Amino acid sequence: MVEEQRQRVEQEMTKLVNELDMQYLRKMQADMHRCAAACCDNRESSLERVQKCVENCSEPLNWAQNYVQEELGALQNKLQRCVMNCNDDVRVQLGVNPSDSEVDKFTKIFEKCATGCVDSQVKFIPSLLRKMKNDLSNRTGS
């Protein structure tokens, strides 16, 4: 059950990243390479100027990739905190030396709670995607 929920979150996050990649990141990467190639084509610039030019070309993509990682990390942290709360709540109720039937009962309670955590975060993904698209669009002008 827990593995199914992990896969569900992973699939949703992969869909989010793929959509952002297709709509924003890939174009930014292509733009970065074209820009860097133009830097390298300039035969009159010094080595230092060409390197600085190439660095400047990569800044928008680096920002966007870091931004996406931070947002996904925040989502994962929220999910982990929620699941940890489920675990803590069950441990408090479980007590010392629980019987097998108590362990089974509280395992089910934990799984239900953890599934609720996943449900709430998966529901949040479409609004997170809209926010991220808006932020990327505002930053990139796309």
C-alpha positions as a Markdown table, in Angstrom:
| # | Residue | x | y | z |
|---|---|---|---|---|
| 1 | Met | 0.0 | 0.0 | 0.0 |
| 2 | Val | 2.7 | 2.5 | 1.0 |
| 3 | Glu | 4.7 | 1.6 | -2.2 |
| 4 | Glu | 1.6 | 2.2 | -4.4 |
| 5 | Gln | 1.3 | 5.7 | -2.8 |
| 6 | Arg | 5.0 | 6.4 | -3.4 |
| 7 | Gln | 4.7 | 5.4 | -7.0 |
| 8 | Arg | 1.6 | 7.6 | -7.4 |
| 9 | Val | 3.4 | 10.7 | -6.1 |
| 10 | Glu | 6.4 | 9.9 | -8.2 |
| 11 | Gln | 4.2 | 9.6 | -11.3 |
| 12 | Glu | 2.5 | 12.9 | -10.7 |
| 13 | Met | 5.7 | 14.7 | -10.0 |
| 14 | Thr | 7.2 | 13.2 | -13.2 |
| 15 | Lys | 4.2 | 14.5 | -15.2 |
| 16 | Leu | 4.7 | 17.9 | -13.7 |
| 17 | Val | 8.4 | 18.0 | -14.5 |
| 18 | Asn | 7.8 | 16.7 | -18.1 |
| 19 | Glu | 5.2 | 19.4 | -18.7 |
| 20 | Leu | 7.5 | 22.1 | -17.4 |
| 21 | Asp | 10.4 | 20.7 | -19.5 |
| 22 | Met | 8.4 | 20.6 | -22.7 |
| 23 | Gln | 6.8 | 24.1 | -22.2 |
| 24 | Tyr | 9.8 | 26.0 | -20.7 |
| 25 | Leu | 13.0 | 24.3 | -19.8 |
| 26 | Arg | 13.8 | 22.7 | -23.1 |
| 27 | Lys | 13.4 | 26.0 | -24.9 |
| 28 | Met | 15.6 | 27.7 | -22.3 |
| 29 | Gln | 18.2 | 25.0 | -22.8 |
| 30 | Ala | 18.2 | 25.5 | -26.6 |
| 31 | Asp | 18.4 | 29.3 | -26.1 |
| 32 | Met | 21.3 | 28.8 | -23.7 |
| 33 | His | 23.2 | 26.7 | -26.3 |
| 34 | Arg | 22.6 | 29.1 | -29.1 |
| 35 | Cys | 23.7 | 32.0 | -26.9 |
| 36 | Ala | 26.8 | 30.2 | -25.8 |
| 37 | Ala | 27.6 | 29.3 | -29.4 |
| 38 | Ala | 27.3 | 33.0 | -30.4 |
| 39 | Cys | 29.8 | 33.8 | -27.5 |
| 40 | Cys | 32.2 | 31.3 | -28.9 |
| 41 | Asp | 31.9 | 32.5 | -32.4 |
| 42 | Asn | 33.1 | 36.0 | -31.4 |
| 43 | Arg | 36.7 | 35.8 | -32.5 |
| 44 | Glu | 37.5 | 39.3 | -31.1 |
| 45 | Ser | 36.6 | 38.5 | -27.5 |
| 46 | Ser | 39.2 | 37.4 | -24.9 |
| 47 | Leu | 39.0 | 34.0 | -23.3 |
| 48 | Glu | 37.7 | 35.6 | -20.1 |
| 49 | Arg | 35.0 | 37.6 | -22.0 |
| 50 | Val | 33.8 | 34.4 | -23.8 |
| 51 | Gln | 33.7 | 32.5 | -20.5 |
| 52 | Lys | 31.7 | 35.3 | -18.9 |
| 53 | Cys | 29.4 | 35.4 | -21.9 |
| 54 | Val | 28.8 | 31.7 | -21.7 |
| 55 | Glu | 28.1 | 31.9 | -17.9 |
| 56 | Asn | 25.6 | 34.7 | -18.6 |
| 57 | Cys | 23.8 | 32.5 | -21.2 |
| 58 | Ser | 23.3 | 29.8 | -18.6 |
| 59 | Glu | 21.9 | 31.9 | -15.8 |
| 60 | Pro | 18.2 | 31.8 | -16.9 |
| 61 | Leu | 18.2 | 28.0 | -17.2 |
| 62 | Asn | 20.1 | 27.5 | -14.0 |
| 63 | Trp | 17.6 | 29.7 | -12.2 |
| 64 | Ala | 14.7 | 27.8 | -13.7 |
| 65 | Gln | 16.1 | 24.4 | -12.9 |
| 66 | Asn | 16.9 | 25.5 | -9.3 |
| 67 | Tyr | 13.4 | 26.9 | -9.0 |
| 68 | Val | 11.8 | 23.7 | -10.1 |
| 69 | Gln | 13.9 | 21.7 | -7.7 |
| 70 | Glu | 13.1 | 23.9 | -4.8 |
| 71 | Glu | 9.4 | 23.7 | -5.4 |
| 72 | Leu | 9.4 | 20.0 | -5.8 |
| 73 | Gly | 11.6 | 19.7 | -2.7 |
| 74 | Ala | 9.1 | 21.8 | -0.8 |
| 75 | Leu | 6.2 | 19.5 | -1.9 |
| 76 | Gln | 8.2 | 16.4 | -0.9 |
| 77 | Asn | 9.0 | 17.9 | 2.5 |
| 78 | Lys | 5.3 | 18.6 | 3.1 |
| 79 | Leu | 4.5 | 15.1 | 2.2 |
| 80 | Gln | 7.2 | 13.7 | 4.5 |
| 81 | Arg | 6.1 | 15.8 | 7.4 |
| 82 | Cys | 2.5 | 14.7 | 7.0 |
| 83 | Val | 3.6 | 11.0 | 6.9 |
| 84 | Met | 5.9 | 11.5 | 9.9 |
| 85 | Asn | 2.9 | 12.9 | 11.8 |
| 86 | Cys | 0.9 | 9.8 | 10.9 |
| 87 | Asn | 3.7 | 7.7 | 12.2 |
| 88 | Asp | 4.1 | 9.7 | 15.4 |
| 89 | Asp | 0.4 | 9.5 | 16.1 |
| 90 | Val | 0.3 | 5.8 | 15.6 |
| 91 | Arg | 3.4 | 5.2 | 17.8 |
| 92 | Val | 1.8 | 7.2 | 20.6 |
| 93 | Gln | -1.4 | 5.1 | 20.4 |
| 94 | Leu | 0.4 | 1.8 | 20.0 |
| 95 | Gly | 2.0 | 1.6 | 23.4 |
| 96 | Val | 4.5 | -0.9 | 24.7 |
| 97 | Asn | 4.5 | -4.5 | 23.7 |
| 98 | Pro | 1.5 | -4.4 | 21.3 |
| 99 | Ser | -0.2 | -7.6 | 20.3 |
| 100 | Asp | -0.2 | -8.7 | 16.6 |
| 101 | Ser | -3.8 | -7.6 | 16.2 |
| 102 | Glu | -2.9 | -4.2 | 17.6 |
| 103 | Val | 0.0 | -3.9 | 15.2 |
| 104 | Asp | -2.3 | -4.9 | 12.3 |
| 105 | Lys | -4.9 | -2.4 | 13.4 |
| 106 | Phe | -2.4 | 0.5 | 13.8 |
| 107 | Thr | -0.7 | -0.4 | 10.5 |
| 108 | Lys | -4.0 | 0.1 | 8.8 |
| 109 | Ile | -4.6 | 3.4 | 10.6 |
| 110 | Phe | -1.1 | 4.5 | 9.5 |
| 111 | Glu | -1.7 | 3.5 | 5.9 |
| 112 | Lys | -5.0 | 5.3 | 5.8 |
| 113 | Cys | -3.4 | 8.4 | 7.2 |
| 114 | Ala | -0.4 | 8.2 | 4.8 |
| 115 | Thr | -2.8 | 7.8 | 1.9 |
| 116 | Gly | -4.6 | 10.9 | 3.1 |
| 117 | Cys | -1.3 | 12.7 | 3.0 |
| 118 | Val | -0.7 | 11.6 | -0.6 |
| 119 | Asp | -4.2 | 12.5 | -1.6 |
| 120 | Ser | -3.8 | 16.0 | -0.3 |
| 121 | Gln | -0.5 | 16.6 | -2.0 |
| 122 | Val | -1.6 | 15.1 | -5.3 |
| 123 | Lys | -4.6 | 17.4 | -5.2 |
| 124 | Phe | -2.2 | 20.3 | -4.7 |
| 125 | Ile | -0.1 | 19.5 | -7.8 |
| 126 | Pro | -2.3 | 21.2 | -10.4 |
| 127 | Ser | -2.3 | 24.5 | -8.5 |
| 128 | Leu | 1.5 | 24.1 | -8.0 |
| 129 | Leu | 1.9 | 23.5 | -11.7 |
| 130 | Arg | -0.1 | 26.7 | -12.5 |
| 131 | Lys | 2.0 | 28.7 | -10.1 |
| 132 | Met | 5.3 | 27.4 | -11.5 |
| 133 | Lys | 4.2 | 28.0 | -15.1 |
| 134 | Asn | 3.2 | 31.5 | -14.1 |
| 135 | Asp | 6.6 | 32.1 | -12.4 |
| 136 | Leu | 8.6 | 30.6 | -15.2 |
| 137 | Ser | 6.6 | 32.6 | -17.8 |
| 138 | Asn | 7.1 | 35.9 | -15.9 |
| 139 | Arg | 10.8 | 35.2 | -15.6 |
| 140 | Thr | 11.4 | 34.0 | -19.1 |
| 141 | Gly | 8.9 | 36.1 | -21.0 |
| 142 | Ser | 7.4 | 33.0 | -22.6 |
